[in-house]
Amino acid sequence: MKQAYGENIISYTRPAIAGTLAIAVALVGNALGDVHSHHGLVRSTAYGAAVVFLVVGIIALRSITNVITALISKHIGQNVGSPVHLVFSVLGLIVIIFVDLGMLGVTAQKLLLGGAITGVIVGIAAQQSLGNVFAGLVLMLAHPFRVGDHVRIRSGALGGVVEGTILNLGLTYVRIEIDALPVNIPNSTLLAAAVGPATIEGD
């Protein structure tokens, strides 16, 4: 019991220390460093702080994401924890890169403009995939069904009513066993469908 308690304290302390250190490095870099300065020491401080922040920020992100994933996996399930780990990692890495670029003198206007243009391009190119990702997050939070549940799905996209057993909840697809065959159904389709419990034959 004491060993488990100690491990829990360490698992929470590590991301807290790494996160605090990353914030402190960012503040020091912005306060004392300037990549446009005529003084070599000031420029070196800015570049050094940016490098240190990038390294410490990634370490902090991994530690924090691991703790969040462990909590979600423990209380909700491993099938939910893995996709959430991916989402938190990607979003956290984007934040770290934006902050690091800001420390290197890239203005917020350029960051926002570049991010907006990139977002529009990516959004158009991956509209369906992103829709499935967001639908998957909603399904994971709403819990209309869990792995192992035998469900009845009513959806026009699926041609009416189908019944099956939930095999896996993914970030873009839900794997369901229908007529003894595994079928991957897009999350957006299930989010728009009517889903309820079904009676297994023989019960």
C-alpha positions in Angstrom: 0.0 0.0 0.0 2.8 2.4 1.0 4.7 1.5 -2.2 1.7 2.2 -4.4 1.1 5.5 -2.6 4.7 6.5 -3.1 4.5 5.6 -6.8 1.4 7.7 -7.2 3.1 10.7 -5.6 6.1 10.4 -7.9 3.8 10.0 -11.0 2.0 13.2 -10.1 5.1 15.1 -9.0 7.2 14.5 -12.1 4.7 16.2 -14.5 4.1 19.1 -12.1 7.9 19.8 -11.8 8.4 19.5 -15.6 5.4 21.7 -16.4 6.5 24.3 -13.9 10.1 24.3 -15.2 8.8 24.7 -18.8 6.7 27.7 -17.8 9.6 29.2 -15.9 11.9 28.8 -18.9 9.4 30.5 -21.2 8.9 33.4 -18.8 12.7 33.9 -18.4 13.3 33.6 -22.1 10.6 36.2 -22.9 11.8 38.6 -20.2 15.6 38.4 -20.7 16.0 37.2 -24.3 15.4 39.0 -27.6 16.4 37.5 -31.0 16.4 41.0 -32.5 18.7 42.5 -29.9 22.1 43.9 -30.9 23.6 42.3 -27.8 25.0 38.9 -28.3 24.2 37.8 -24.8 20.6 38.8 -25.1 20.2 36.9 -28.4 22.0 33.9 -27.0 19.6 33.9 -24.0 16.6 33.9 -26.3 17.9 31.1 -28.5 19.1 29.1 -25.5 15.7 29.5 -23.7 13.9 28.4 -26.8 15.9 25.2 -27.1 15.6 24.4 -23.4 11.8 25.1 -23.5 11.4 22.8 -26.4 13.1 19.9 -24.7 11.6 20.5 -21.2 8.2 21.2 -22.8 8.2 17.9 -24.6 9.2 16.1 -21.4 6.5 17.8 -19.5 3.9 17.0 -22.2 4.8 13.3 -22.1 4.6 13.2 -18.3 1.3 15.0 -18.1 -0.2 13.0 -21.0 0.8 9.7 -19.4 -0.8 10.7 -16.1 -4.1 11.7 -17.9 -4.1 8.6 -20.0 -3.5 6.4 -17.0 -6.4 8.0 -15.1 -8.7 7.7 -18.1 -7.7 4.1 -18.8 -8.2 3.2 -15.1 -11.7 4.7 -14.8 -13.1 4.4 -18.3 -11.0 1.9 -20.2 -7.8 1.3 -22.2 -9.7 1.7 -25.5 -10.5 5.2 -24.6 -7.2 6.0 -23.0 -5.1 5.3 -26.2 -7.0 7.7 -28.5 -7.1 10.4 -25.8 -3.3 10.0 -25.4 -2.9 10.7 -29.1 -5.1 13.7 -29.1 -3.5 15.3 -26.0 0.0 14.6 -27.5 -0.8 16.3 -30.8 -2.6 19.3 -29.2 0.2 19.7 -26.7 2.9 19.5 -29.3 1.1 22.2 -31.3 1.0 24.5 -28.3 4.7 23.9 -27.5 5.7 24.7 -31.1 3.7 27.9 -31.1 5.2 29.1 -27.8 8.7 28.2 -29.0 8.2 30.1 -32.2 7.0 33.1 -30.2 10.2 33.0 -28.1 12.2 33.1 -31.4 10.5 36.3 -32.4 7.8 35.0 -34.7 4.9 37.4 -34.2 1.5 36.3 -33.1 0.0 37.8 -36.3 2.2 35.5 -38.4 1.4 32.5 -36.2 -2.3 33.1 -36.4 -2.3 33.8 -40.1 -0.2 30.7 -40.8 -2.3 28.6 -38.5 -5.5 29.9 -40.0 -4.4 29.1 -43.6 -3.0 25.7 -42.6 -6.2 25.0 -40.7 -8.4 25.8 -43.7 -6.3 23.6 -46.0 -6.2 20.7 -43.6 -9.8 21.1 -42.7 -10.9 20.9 -46.4 -8.5 18.0 -47.2 -9.4 15.9 -44.1 -13.0 17.0 -43.4 -14.4 13.5 -43.2 -11.5 12.2 -41.1 -11.7 15.1 -38.6 -15.4 14.6 -38.4 -14.9 11.0 -37.4 -12.2 12.0 -34.8 -14.5 14.5 -33.1 -17.4 12.1 -33.3 -15.2 9.5 -31.6 -14.4 11.8 -28.8 -18.1 12.5 -28.3 -18.9 8.8 -28.2 -16.1 8.2 -25.7 -17.4 10.9 -23.4 -21.1 10.1 -23.8 -20.7 6.3 -23.4 -23.8 5.2 -25.4 -22.1 1.8 -25.5 -19.0 0.0 -24.2 -16.8 -2.8 -25.5 -18.7 -6.1 -25.2 -22.2 -4.6 -25.4 -24.6 -6.2 -27.8 -26.4 -3.3 -29.5 -29.1 -2.5 -32.1 -28.2 0.3 -34.5 -30.8 2.1 -36.6 -29.2 4.1 -39.4 -30.1 5.0 -43.0 -26.4 5.0 -43.9 -26.3 1.3 -42.8 -29.4 0.4 -44.7 -31.8 0.1 -41.8 -31.4 -1.8 -38.5 -28.3 -3.9 -37.7 -27.3 -5.8 -34.6 -23.9 -6.6 -33.3 -21.3 -6.7 -30.5 -18.9 -3.9 -29.9 -15.4 -5.1 -30.3 -13.3 -2.0 -30.1 -13.7 1.8 -29.8 -11.2 3.7 -32.0 -10.5 7.3 -32.7 -12.1 7.1 -36.2 -13.9 3.8 -36.3 -15.9 1.5 -34.1 -15.3 -2.2 -34.8 -18.5 -4.2 -34.4 -19.1 -7.9 -34.9 -22.1 -8.3 -37.2 -23.2 -11.8 -38.3 -19.9 -13.3 -36.9 -17.9 -10.8 -39.1 -15.9 -7.8 -37.8 -17.1 -4.5 -39.4 -15.6 -1.1 -39.1 -18.2 1.7 -38.9 -17.2 5.4 -39.0 -17.8 7.2 -35.7 -19.7 10.0 -37.4 -22.2 7.3 -38.7 -22.8 5.9 -35.2 -23.1 9.4 -33.7 -25.9 10.2 -36.1 -27.6 6.8 -35.6 -30.1 5.5 -33.0 -28.2 3.0 -30.8 -29.7 0.9 -28.1 -29.3 -2.5 -26.4 -30.3 -5.7 -28.2 -31.1 -9.1 -27.0 -28.7 -11.8 -27.9 -30.3 -14.8 -29.5 -30.8 -17.6 -27.0 -31.1 -15.3 -24.0 
